């Protein structure tokens, strides 16, 4: 049972209008946002931040951003966000092969050297204590410009917020996310956990 019950999606008209963004990314409004709307300013600010972080201004693609979010969430153990990010990665063009082999990114030809640098950054930046070191910095700067690095860290930080939110709330996982976890993460140890 969640710590706080989500409100109906039409509870606040301004939040509902902004939340249409998630219909593209997930196909539904996440319960995390429906919980945030108990304080509409938090929900509105979160959605605006999410939109800004996920906007593509450089070469970091929508699929890559969702894979960065997935690695960040899996690294911190947030089952809720793992299911959401892998679903969104698929919706933004992630092939079954790329999604299934994401944990083999270091040795796989499915990912470019630039992606490998980004994924190492995601794991290091989401670790506690933070593990971003000089070698990760050098690899990033070899493949990405500073604006793209800001975009990536925006994704990592956004999911740091979401990982804490959803794990602390025990946010109820939506059917679409549960199905994504069961099908797209079946080769991992993913389970729904406390998100019932």
C-alpha positions in Angstrom: 0.0 0.0 0.0 1.4 3.4 -0.9 2.4 5.9 1.8 0.1 8.5 0.0 -2.7 7.6 -2.3 -2.6 9.1 -5.8 -5.4 11.5 -6.7 -7.5 11.1 -9.9 -5.8 12.3 -13.1 -8.4 15.1 -13.5 -8.0 16.3 -9.9 -6.2 19.5 -11.0 -6.7 20.9 -14.4 -3.3 22.6 -14.7 -1.5 19.4 -13.7 -3.6 17.3 -16.0 -2.8 19.6 -18.9 1.0 19.4 -18.2 0.8 15.6 -17.6 -0.3 15.0 -21.2 3.5 14.9 -21.8 3.6 11.4 -20.2 1.0 10.0 -22.7 3.8 10.2 -25.3 6.6 8.9 -23.1 4.7 6.1 -21.2 1.1 6.0 -22.6 -0.3 7.0 -19.2 0.3 9.5 -16.4 2.4 7.9 -13.7 1.1 7.5 -10.2 4.1 9.4 -8.8 2.8 12.6 -10.5 -0.8 11.8 -9.4 0.6 11.7 -5.8 2.6 14.9 -6.3 -0.5 16.8 -7.3 -1.6 16.8 -3.6 0.7 19.9 -3.8 0.0 21.1 -7.3 3.1 23.4 -7.4 5.3 20.4 -6.8 3.6 18.4 -9.6 3.8 21.3 -12.0 7.5 22.0 -11.2 8.4 18.4 -11.6 6.6 18.0 -14.9 8.3 21.2 -16.2 11.7 19.9 -15.0 11.0 16.5 -16.6 10.1 18.2 -19.9 13.3 20.4 -19.8 15.6 17.5 -19.0 14.1 15.2 -21.6 14.2 17.8 -24.4 16.9 16.9 -26.9 19.1 19.9 -27.6 22.3 18.0 -28.6 23.1 14.5 -29.8 21.8 12.6 -26.7 18.7 10.8 -28.1 15.4 10.2 -26.3 16.2 6.5 -26.2 19.7 7.1 -24.7 18.2 9.4 -22.0 15.8 6.7 -21.0 18.5 4.1 -20.9 20.6 6.4 -18.7 17.5 6.7 -16.5 17.1 3.0 -16.4 20.7 2.4 -15.4 20.4 5.1 -12.7 17.2 3.6 -11.4 18.5 0.0 -11.4 21.7 1.1 -9.7 19.7 2.6 -6.9 17.2 -0.3 -6.8 14.0 1.6 -7.7 11.9 -1.1 -9.3 9.2 1.4 -10.1 11.5 3.6 -12.2 13.2 0.6 -13.8 9.9 -0.4 -15.4 9.0 3.1 -16.4 12.4 3.9 -18.0 12.7 0.6 -19.9 9.2 1.1 -21.3 10.0 4.7 -22.3 13.3 3.5 -23.9 11.3 1.0 -26.0 8.7 3.6 -27.0 11.6 5.9 -28.2 13.1 3.2 -30.4 15.1 0.9 -28.2 15.2 -2.5 -29.8 14.6 -5.7 -27.9 18.3 -6.5 -28.4 19.6 -3.2 -27.0 17.2 -3.3 -24.1 18.0 -6.9 -23.2 21.8 -6.3 -23.4 22.1 -3.0 -21.6 24.0 -4.6 -18.7 26.6 -5.9 -21.2 27.1 -2.4 -22.7 30.8 -2.4 -21.8 31.6 -5.3 -24.1 28.7 -5.1 -26.6 28.9 -3.8 -30.2 25.3 -2.7 -29.8 26.5 0.5 -28.1 28.9 3.1 -29.4 31.9 4.3 -27.4 30.0 7.5 -26.7 27.1 5.6 -25.2 29.4 3.5 -23.1 30.9 6.7 -21.7 27.4 8.0 -20.9 26.3 4.8 -19.3 29.5 4.6 -17.1 28.7 8.2 -16.1 25.1 7.2 -15.2 26.3 4.4 -12.9 29.1 6.4 -11.3 26.9 9.5 -10.8 24.0 7.5 -9.3 26.3 5.6 -6.9 26.5 6.5 -3.2 29.1 7.6 -2.6 29.4 9.3 -5.9 32.0 7.5 -8.1 32.6 10.0 -10.9 36.3 10.2 -11.4 38.9 11.5 -13.8 38.7 8.6 -16.2 34.9 9.0 -16.5 35.3 12.7 -17.0 37.9 12.2 -19.7 35.7 9.6 -21.5 32.7 12.0 -21.4 34.7 14.9 -22.8 36.1 12.7 -25.5 32.6 12.0 -26.9 30.2 14.6 -25.7 30.1 18.4 -25.5 29.4 20.2 -22.2 25.8 20.9 -23.0 25.2 17.2 -23.7 26.9 16.3 -20.4 24.5 18.7 -18.6 21.6 16.9 -20.3 22.8 13.5 -19.1 23.4 14.6 -15.6 20.0 16.2 -15.7 18.5 12.8 -16.4 20.6 11.1 -13.7 19.6 13.8 -11.1 15.9 13.7 -12.2 15.8 9.9 -11.6 17.7 10.4 -8.3 14.7 12.4 -7.2 12.2 9.9 -8.7 14.0 6.9 -7.2 13.7 8.4 -3.7 10.2 9.6 -4.3 8.8 6.3 -5.5 10.7 4.0 -3.1 9.8 6.1 -0.1 6.1 6.4 -1.2 5.9 2.8 -2.3 4.1 4.2 -5.3 1.6 1.8 -6.8 2.9 0.6 -10.2 0.5 1.0 -13.1 -0.5 -2.0 -15.3 1.5 -0.7 -18.3 4.6 -0.4 -16.2 4.1 -3.9 -14.6 3.7 -5.4 -18.0 6.9 -3.6 -19.3 8.8 -4.9 -16.3 7.6 -8.5 -16.8 8.3 -8.5 -20.5 11.3 -6.1 -21.1 13.2 -7.0 -17.9 12.4 -10.7 -17.8 16.1 -11.5 -18.3 17.0 -9.6 -15.1 16.1 -10.0 -11.4 13.3 -7.4 -11.8 10.3 -7.7 -9.6 7.5 -5.4 -8.7 8.5 -5.3 -5.1 6.6 -3.0 -2.8 4.9 -1.1 -5.7 1.5 -2.8 -5.4 
